[in-house]
Amino acid sequence: MTKKQIETIIQENMQKIYLYCVKRLENTVAAQDVASDIILEMLRSYRRIQSDEAVYGYMWRDADNLCKNYWLGKCKRKAYGNS
């Protein structure tokens, strides 16, 4: 996969990624941050993605993991009084 290909896929799916984050996080500001992290991760790791089909699975798995990480971090901050 080339950088140009991954940039095209990101452009085509940016809105979907953001809306997925809004739905999962219920916070537009956090959704913007997490969506940006997803895009950065995709740009960092595009060389490891072997096929066009794999990129979508990778993208949504990354989105799911980063949303979970957001919630885990939020829960930890709340538990320790650092909201």
C-alpha positions as CSV (number, residue, x, y, z in Angstrom):
1,M,0.0,0.0,0.0
2,T,1.3,3.4,-0.9
3,K,1.0,6.6,1.1
4,K,-1.2,8.1,-1.7
5,Q,-3.6,5.1,-1.4
6,I,-3.9,5.4,2.4
7,E,-4.4,9.2,2.1
8,T,-7.2,8.6,-0.4
9,I,-8.9,6.0,1.9
10,I,-8.6,8.3,4.9
11,Q,-10.1,11.2,2.9
12,E,-13.0,9.0,1.8
13,N,-13.6,7.7,5.4
14,M,-12.8,10.7,7.6
15,Q,-16.4,11.6,8.2
16,K,-17.4,8.0,9.0
17,I,-14.5,7.7,11.5
18,Y,-15.5,10.9,13.2
19,L,-19.1,9.9,13.5
20,Y,-18.1,6.5,14.8
21,C,-16.1,8.3,17.5
22,V,-19.0,10.6,18.4
23,K,-21.3,7.7,18.8
24,R,-18.9,5.7,20.9
25,L,-17.6,8.6,23.1
26,E,-20.7,10.8,23.2
27,N,-18.5,13.8,23.2
28,T,-17.6,15.8,20.1
29,V,-14.4,17.2,21.4
30,A,-13.1,13.8,22.5
31,A,-14.3,12.4,19.2
32,Q,-12.2,14.9,17.3
33,D,-9.1,14.0,19.3
34,V,-9.6,10.3,18.9
35,A,-10.4,10.6,15.2
36,S,-7.2,12.5,14.7
37,D,-5.3,9.8,16.6
38,I,-6.9,7.2,14.3
39,I,-5.8,9.0,11.2
40,L,-2.3,9.6,12.5
41,E,-2.0,5.9,13.3
42,M,-3.1,5.0,9.8
43,L,-0.5,7.3,8.3
44,R,2.2,5.9,10.6
45,S,1.5,2.2,9.8
46,Y,0.4,2.2,6.1
47,R,3.5,0.3,5.1
48,R,2.4,-2.7,7.2
49,I,-1.0,-3.0,5.6
50,Q,-0.8,-5.6,2.8
51,S,-4.0,-5.1,0.9
52,D,-6.9,-2.7,0.3
53,E,-9.2,-5.1,2.0
54,A,-7.0,-5.3,5.1
55,V,-6.9,-1.5,5.5
56,Y,-10.6,-1.3,6.4
57,G,-10.3,-3.9,9.1
58,Y,-7.2,-2.2,10.4
59,M,-8.9,1.2,10.4
60,W,-12.0,0.0,12.3
61,R,-10.0,-2.1,14.8
62,D,-7.8,0.9,15.5
63,A,-10.9,3.1,15.9
64,D,-12.4,0.6,18.4
65,N,-9.2,0.3,20.4
66,L,-8.6,4.0,20.6
67,C,-12.2,4.6,21.7
68,K,-11.7,1.9,24.4
69,N,-8.5,3.5,25.5
70,Y,-10.2,6.8,25.8
71,W,-12.8,5.3,28.1
72,L,-10.3,3.4,30.2
73,G,-8.2,6.5,30.6
74,K,-11.3,8.5,31.6
75,C,-12.3,5.8,34.1
76,K,-8.9,5.8,35.7
77,R,-8.8,9.6,36.0
78,K,-12.2,9.5,37.6
79,A,-11.2,6.7,40.0
80,Y,-8.1,8.7,41.1
81,G,-10.0,12.0,41.3
82,N,-8.3,13.6,38.3
83,S,-11.3,14.2,36.1
